């Protein structure tokens, strides 16, 4: 096999461990590259730990980026951290600068201008094509960012198609590189009884888990509305809601809980879930539900499957690229409360089938979304530069 000599790659990622489980994605990205003979360096914040991966250099150049409540202070720290990171990487011999993008803004544009001044190549992994933040993205800024970018990676065909709708010239720049699993970085809690005891959850009930940041696009309201019918048929079912509220008002959801008299079947953990506790939430659950109204790629789905938990998800195109209904997961019609309720009842009523699908889900995540394969695809994309 021809061994292609690569330039050094710098992954510039100020978010790191502040983005829920995003640091695990970073570690997987680095693991895939180092396993495919690609020299990589990570530049991130001081709250993100060194992954200690062979061949990977680690730098905390952004400091405690998110320590201040003032956006202007965080913005200044971001700019200083970017300058330190990019200059250090360039003078260390890095020619490729790789960014993970959830929101395209003026700071991302600043990074790309600096990359071009340093005669580097810019690579973006676009996680969210359009931001889920309440502010609207500037089409002008995103056009400038995409124009200045040399290579774009995205996780699925749906995201690629969405980008091309707004920026038709991007077709040849975009490469599909899936989101990898979390298997190398998690502890799997196989003892359901122990997990429930740790979280003080009832041991004898069926537990449905809604996990992750609570925001409007996640469809928690749909799940709550469907749950009245579920409880009428299966009164022994509990909905565990675990996650921090993000740009949302939980009063809206509490009103639904009160209206449908669901309080006895709902357990609320409305807070950021520490990384050390995540395994217990998945370990305690019988089924993870993602009733999303809109999504480009879900780390929660990847996490659920990595923890060996079956998932019921809305039939959005990005989910359907991963989940085959009743094979490695379950699908329901997006934003259809009645269909969600019926699926929940059917899925929870057939334990044998649930275990079969659970096993298939774990196998599919292990084989299809292995980081070594993803590293190969990423390296192949780099080589087009």
Secondary structure, 3 states (H helix, E strand, C coil): CCCCCCCEEEEECCCHHHCCCHHHHHHHHHHHHHCCCCCEEEECCCCCCCCCCCCEEEECCCCCCCCCCCHHHHHHHHHHHHHHHHHHHHHCCEEEEEEEECCCCHHHHHHHHHHHHCCCEEEEEECCCCCCCCCCCCHHHHHHHHHHCCEEEECCHHHHHHHHHHCHHHHHHEEECCCCCCHHHCCCCCCHHHHHHHHCCCCCCEEEEEECCECHHHCHHHHHHHHHHHHHHCCCEEEEEECCECCCCHHHHHHHHHHCCCHHHEEEECCCCCHHHHHHHHHHCCEEEECCCCCCCCHHHHHHHHCCCCEEEECCHHHHCCCCECCCEEEECCCCHHHHHHHHHHHHHCHHHHHHHHHHHHHHHHHHCCHHHHHHHHHHHHCCC
